């Protein structure tokens, strides 16, 4: 699926692999200078990608041409590996420049730049800056406090330590801080320290020179260089090895580093935001985390509450998550009041990430109609004491069971959203007739006795519900 359109200046001939091929692989549609006239005015492109090795005059002419049609067009500048954006380019592009990427293109820096472009576009299109990716949703006291702390610390360059359980939105906090800061027009580069093997993390953060180790067939820029002038987000910092903690501490203290295999010092003008779900103070006591690094990172702590402690925010979160799914997948999801009541009673061990997964699943399964409590997975229903007919998976409601027929026989609890009593009674009648036929080995007369009704009446009801199948039901 095509995600967005990019206007692409002619790439240098020596770029390998060609940027257009990688952009297409990542799902982006590209439009060249010669194709702009055919592109519709009501579909503004995500960004204009320019190349520092090309002509600056031609690049500025292309930017002016785009801005004549789409005044808020932003630009991403691609620079050769080992170089920085030239001052002349930065001056010429001005506020239109929202990020730089390195050639050959790398997924992380490209994603960071295009994320920034998407944020700028969505912010421009909304009076309330409503962007699900970068917006912390919630109106309770806990989230008001978090938003206040973000606003205060974003004005500074202080290191920030974001604490909270997995799935609470620690990266969302980091992105909010970055995009509200003076560094917002520079890269935001995330690194998951727990997902990268310890022996590769140094190269990932600081880069390496050609031949520095087996497999280093060319020099490579690290995440610190990619984040130059911007923000480096170190997620799961509690999983970093002790030797790597020592090296990171030196960079935080001296603001310089060296690529692996090099003795040339490189200045590090980056803001550090770290995050973890672990108890770092316990890690210090157990010798798993350095105390001096902890105090370097913990200049300004922000602790995110788990979702179970802010259930009042669930309706707003559901609305935002549903809006994102509608934008990205073209599927709309609606939840009845009884379903929303179940969500509010569930403890959410996976926090907002678990809620997001659930809303996407419900949109795929029930996008054509409102979701009731009976449609929700069994673990959620059980937490709220709600039952629903299920298939053999024990999780997916049977076809026909949903809005208007969520209750089982013997249930005395009326759903908060109400029911269609006629449809419910018909479904209940159909279910009992099917069970009676099964118990009677498909013999209609015996099934009628089990249901305490006349055989002819049962035959009529079977015909009404489409249960009469030739050769499968006998009359005696």
Buried (B, 14 or more C-beta within 10 A) or exposed (E): EEBBBBBBBBBBEEBEEBBBBBBEEBEBBBBEBEEBEEBEEEEBBBBBBBBBBBEBEEBBEBBEBBBEBBEEBBBBBBBBBEEBBEEEBBEBBEEBBBBBBBBBBBEBBBBBBBBBBBBBBBBEEEEEBBBBEBBBBBEBEBBEEBBEBBEEBBEBBBBBBBBBBBBBBBBBBBBBBBBBBEBBBBBBBBBBBBEBEEEEBBBBBBBBBEEBEEEBEEBBBBBBBBBBBBBBBBBBBBBBBEEBBEBBBEBBEEEEBBBBBBEEEBEBEBBBBBBBBBEBEEBBEEEBBBEEBBEBBBBBEBEBBBBBBBBBBBBBBBBBBBBBBBEEBEBEBBBBBBBBBBBBBBEBEBBBBBBBEBBBBBBEBBBEEBBBBBBBBBEBBEBBEBBBBBEEEEEBBEEEBBBBBBBEEEEEEEBBBEBEEEEBEBBBBBBBBBBBBEEBEBBBEBBBBBBEBEBEEBBEBBEEBEBBEEEEBEEE
